[in-house]
Amino acid sequence: MILPELEKLIRQIEVRRFKKIKTSRSGSIVSSRAGRGLDFKEVREYILGDDTRYIDWNVSSRMGELYVKEYHQENDRLIYLFLDQSSSMFTSGVSRYSKYFIGFQFLAFCSLLFLHGGDRIHVVTYSNQIHLATDTLKTKAQVYQILRKLYEKKPSLRTTDHLLPFWFLKNQVSRKSIAYIISDFACLPDLSFYKPMFQLHDLYGIRVFDLSELMQSEVFELFYVYNSENLLGGKFSSSFLEDEQKVKNFFLSNLLSLRTDENLVIPILRFLLK
């Protein structure tokens, strides 16, 4: 389900779970943080120095070792991961992986990473409508349940309403969030109207593309092709370069581009650590 290189990186991060980290965050990668809010997070093994008032005696008596209760901090970051499930995301070219598969890998990695950091994670999938909007994912079991559902998603003949993530944030999210929009941004409309949303949320674009989309040869214009985004057939034409410019102008340095044929570890880490 998750690529071996990303799964290995997640395990390395989890191994350091109980190590003391002086800084609470580095870029978008954060240490495991817990506070004394009202929202229960988990039970973990007692570490010397923990407040004994939070020992869970019921669990401790069953396990034969001391365990303490942890709670989410009241100021935990709110993370929204938007994944495009439209028809064009399921196309592939030079790679055996589809754009949807690569987008799923980014979502899976970030879900597990931010869960480790104690953040409040929400996953939203969309095409020309919202398909899934989860409640807060607080445990690894909840995250893997959602990931299995997304991994098994079958291609559908749906176009993309690229404005849906912005509509959702505007109307459904009442506090500041960090939002990652994962899409190929094919046939992208003008997004300039939503520029003010950067003052309310930290917005990041994760653009997934295939090398075959870079082909602009006049030879292809001789062929009649099916456009998976607008669901129409006709003479070959590509909006790739135009879409690329639009998405760059909107997200600026908050844009990560992922190719379907590249190793994902380095570009993702560089993006999250900057």
Order of alpha helices (4+ residues) and beta strands (2+ residues): alpha-beta-beta-beta-alpha-beta-beta-alpha-beta-beta-alpha-alpha-beta-beta-beta-beta-alpha-beta-alpha
